[in-house]
Amino acid sequence: MPLLTLDQALAHLRADADQVNAQDLQLKITAAELLACEHLGRNVYADQAALDAAVAAEEAGDSPMVCNDLVRAAMLLILGHLWANREDVTTGAPVELPNGSRSLLAPYRKGMGV
C-alpha cells in the first residue's frame, strides 16, 4: 500500500491528472517515499495492519513505524522538490532533502530523534 496516493500528489502539485505523465509522477512519488524512509533510517508503513504484516513476516526492519501526517507532509515536500527540479544542477552532488521536509522528519529519525 503506497504512503502517498496519486490524488494527494496531484493536489499537492496543483496538477491535473490529464496534464501529467502518470509514469513520471509515480516514479517521483516512489522516490519521495524512499528518500524519506532512507533519511529516517526506518521502514514506514501505511497503516498498523501493514506494519503488523511486515513484523509477522520478519520484514519490518529496525524501529518500523506507521506513517503519520508529519511524515506524509515531508514526503509531499520532497515530491514537490523533485517535480519542480527535474534536472540535476550540480554534477556529482548528493541528493539533499529540502529543509522543510528534513524538519518534519527529524522527530522520527532513528538515532537522531526517537
N, C-alpha and C positions, 0 to 999 in steps of 0.2 A: 504494500500500500504506500503510495507516494506521500511525502510530507507536505508538499505543495501541490495544489490542484491546478489544472490548466486555467480554470476560471479565476482563481486567486492571482495567478501570474498575469493574466490578461488585464484584470482590474488594476493591479499594481502598476503595470506598464502603460496603462491607459491605451491599450491596443485593441483593435477589432480582430476577432478570430479570422475573418475573411481577408485581412490585410497582412497577416504574418505567415511565415513559413513554419508550419507546425513542427516539423522535424528539428529545425534550428532552435525553436523555442523550447522544445522538450529537452534537447541537449543542454541548453543553458539552465533549465530548471534542475536537471540532474546534477550538473556541475555545481550549482549553488548549494544544493543539499550536501553533496560530497565535501565541498570545501568547508562548509560549516562544521560537519562532523569531524573532518580532519583537524580543524582548529580546536575543536572541543576535546579531541583525543578520546572520543567515546562514540558508541553507536547510539543513534536516536531513532525511536520507533514512533509510528503514527498514533498508536493508542496502547492501552495496557494489554489488550489481547495480543497484539503483535509482539510486544515485549515479552509476555509470558510464553508465547510460542517459541521465540528465539532462545529464551532461557531453557525451556524444556528440550530444545534441540541442541543445546550447548553451542549456540552461535551468537550469543549476545555480547560476548567480549567482556572487558573490564568496565565496570561502572556504567552500564547502559541506562538510558533514560527515555521517558515518554516526551514527545515534542510538546512544547508549550508555546504560548503566543510570543514570548520574547525571542525564542529560537526561530520561530516561523517568521517574525518580523525581520530578523537578521538575514535569514535566507532570502527574503524578498529584496532587501537592500543589496545583497550580493548579486541577485538576479538583475536588478536594475543597473548595477555597475557593469555586469557582463553584457547586457543588452545595449547600453549606451556606448561602451568602449569595445567594439568588436575586433579591434586590431591591437597587437602589441605596439607600444610606442618606444620601448627600450628593449633591445635585443638582449636576451640572457638574464633579464631581471626576474626575480621570483614573483609569483603571484602573491599580492598582498590584499588582505581584506580591507574594505573601506572602514574608516574609523567608527562610524555608527554601528555597523554590524559587529565589529570587534567588541565594542562596549556592551552591546546586547548579549553577546555570548559569554562574556567574562565570568559571570557568576556560576556558570555551569561547566567551565573549562576544567578538565581533570588536571589536578596538580597545581592549578592556579586559582581555582575557585572553590568548588565543593570539596 
